[in-house]
């Protein structure tokens, strides 16, 4: 199993769990905020590869991190978004403020040393 947070330079990848509920959202949000400050993160990648459920607290957690990153001049993306999660993100309106990808964007793959 991958660690939940991986950092490469100023990019932090958050490997989200299978279920994102109130408890998980709070834990992920607090640790993300701590690492953003400590490691001077400029890009957050929410990785939904393993996620099958997310409630409104997960949406709120993502919006909170978006506001933090926007204030700091950074960006936020969601990757490996399947149809079910895409529907949740669309209904919540997050797609209007966060770029959503089915896989890593080509430029991110190159920066991490992986060719798409």
C-alpha positions in Angstrom: 0.0 0.0 0.0 1.3 3.5 -0.9 1.7 6.1 1.8 -1.2 8.6 1.7 1.1 11.6 1.1 4.0 11.6 -1.4 6.0 14.8 -2.2 8.2 15.5 -5.2 9.6 19.0 -5.1 6.7 21.3 -4.5 4.1 18.8 -5.7 2.2 16.8 -3.1 0.1 13.8 -4.2 -2.6 12.8 -1.7 -3.6 9.1 -2.3 -7.2 9.2 -1.0 -8.7 6.2 0.9 -11.5 4.1 -0.4 -14.1 6.0 1.7 -13.8 9.7 2.5 -16.2 10.5 5.4 -16.2 13.2 8.1 -13.4 11.5 10.2 -11.1 10.9 7.2 -11.7 14.4 5.8 -10.7 16.0 9.0 -7.5 13.9 9.3 -6.6 14.4 5.6 -7.2 18.2 5.8 -5.2 18.7 9.0 -2.2 16.7 7.7 -2.4 18.3 4.3 -2.3 21.8 5.8 0.6 20.9 8.0 2.6 19.6 5.0 1.7 22.5 2.7 3.3 24.9 5.3 6.3 22.7 6.2 7.3 21.6 2.6 6.2 24.8 0.8 3.9 22.9 -1.5 2.6 24.7 -4.7 0.6 21.9 -6.3 -1.8 19.5 -4.7 -2.9 16.3 -6.5 -5.9 14.5 -5.1 -5.6 10.9 -6.3 -9.0 9.2 -6.4 -7.6 5.8 -7.8 -8.9 3.8 -4.8 -11.9 6.0 -3.8 -15.4 4.7 -4.1 -17.3 6.9 -1.7 -17.1 10.6 -0.6 -19.6 12.6 1.4 -20.0 16.3 1.7 -17.2 16.6 4.2 -14.8 15.3 1.6 -16.0 18.0 -0.8 -15.6 20.6 2.0 -12.1 19.4 2.7 -11.1 19.7 -1.0 -12.6 23.2 -1.2 -10.7 24.2 2.0 -7.4 23.0 0.4 -8.2 24.8 -2.8 -8.7 28.1 -0.9 -5.4 27.6 0.9 -3.5 26.9 -2.3 -5.2 29.7 -4.2 -4.1 32.1 -1.4 -0.5 30.9 -1.8 -0.6 31.1 -5.6 -0.7 27.3 -6.0 -2.9 24.9 -8.0 -5.1 21.9 -7.1 -5.9 18.9 -9.4 -7.9 15.7 -9.0 -6.5 12.7 -10.9 -7.6 9.1 -11.5 -11.2 10.2 -11.2 -13.6 7.4 -12.2 -17.2 7.9 -13.3 -18.7 7.7 -9.8 -16.3 10.3 -8.3 -16.6 12.5 -11.4 -20.4 12.6 -10.9 -19.9 13.7 -7.2 -17.3 16.3 -8.1 -19.6 17.6 -10.9 -22.7 17.8 -8.8 -20.7 19.6 -6.0 -19.4 22.2 -8.5 -15.7 21.4 -7.7 -15.1 20.8 -11.4 -15.4 24.6 -11.9 -12.5 25.4 -9.6 -10.3 22.3 -9.7 -8.9 20.6 -12.9 -10.1 17.0 -13.0 -8.2 14.3 -15.0 -8.7 10.6 -15.6 -5.0 10.2 -15.4 -1.9 12.4 -14.7 -1.6 15.3 -17.1 1.3 14.8 -19.5 3.4 17.6 -18.0 3.0 16.2 -14.5 4.1 12.7 -15.7 7.3 14.2 -17.2 8.1 16.2 -14.1 7.8 13.1 -12.0 10.1 11.2 -14.3 7.3 9.0 -15.8 6.4 9.1 -19.5 2.7 8.7 -20.2 
